[in-house]
Amino acid sequence: MDEGRDFAVTQMRNSVEKLGSSAEGYEDPTLMRFLIARSMEADKAAKMFVQWRKWRAAMVPNGFIIESEVADELETRKIFLQGLSQDKYPVMIVQTKKHFPANDQIQFKKFVVYLLDKTIASAFNGREIGNEKLIGVIDLQNISYRNIDARALITGFQFLQAYYPDRLAKCYMLHMPWFFVSVWRLVSRFLEKATLEKIVIVSNEDERRKFIREVGEEVLPEEYGGRAKLVAIQDVQLTPLEN
């Protein structure tokens, strides 16, 4: 890191201590994610970091979500983890046609943590460096009104914004039907500008080819123009991500 970033990280560590917490044990790349999310303002980044630590301790007291806690969500086999993109980002695919609004919102929130943690962990085999990002692919093909769940989308993106700062490299949305456009407009109101800038709605052949090129045929399943097979996230074996 350059001197300006080193200074910002030092300021942030001091601000965290002033808030009665500690950044000990967290490397500079992890703290930089919070600084980037808060426009390099140390006090705001420190506040975000402290809130994240409190949230993490409450939501994931054991350091990771075990699959039995999210069994109902995993049963649908709607999330897939495909390996690393051309830029070495793990690729997570969501098939929304298999999703239905959750009756248990607590379990759904844990499920969001489970899938984000596992996707990020797949980039470094369980050893946190701190600056890993992910690519999300939201496939809206063949969805019906029963699959529409604005609340779930808002929860997922808000978790990324508040608790996984600077983790999203890009999010591709495929096969968006006309009746989903109004839902997306609603969801977009809850997203920060920095998040919206990373979302690509693939709507024509040129954009589809660019999507395939950027992610990589070796990683993308055949259904999306690649050469790989779909791999359900629960079938991927990794070392659990620790706090």
Secondary structure as GFF3:
##gff-version 3
##sequence-region A 1 243
A	DSSP	alpha_helix	3	18	.	.	.	ID=ss1
A	DSSP	alpha_helix	28	37	.	.	.	ID=ss2
A	DSSP	alpha_helix	42	59	.	.	.	ID=ss3
A	DSSP	three_ten_helix	67	70	.	.	.	ID=ss4
A	DSSP	alpha_helix	71	75	.	.	.	ID=ss5
A	DSSP	beta_strand	79	84	.	.	.	ID=ss6
A	DSSP	beta_strand	90	95	.	.	.	ID=ss7
A	DSSP	three_ten_helix	96	98	.	.	.	ID=ss8
A	DSSP	alpha_helix	105	121	.	.	.	ID=ss9
A	DSSP	beta_strand	134	139	.	.	.	ID=ss10
A	DSSP	three_ten_helix	145	147	.	.	.	ID=ss11
A	DSSP	alpha_helix	150	163	.	.	.	ID=ss12
A	DSSP	beta_strand	168	174	.	.	.	ID=ss13
A	DSSP	three_ten_helix	178	180	.	.	.	ID=ss14
A	DSSP	alpha_helix	181	188	.	.	.	ID=ss15
A	DSSP	alpha_helix	193	196	.	.	.	ID=ss16
A	DSSP	beta_strand	199	202	.	.	.	ID=ss17
A	DSSP	alpha_helix	205	215	.	.	.	ID=ss18
A	DSSP	three_ten_helix	222	224	.	.	.	ID=ss19
A	DSSP	three_ten_helix	233	235	.	.	.	ID=ss20
###
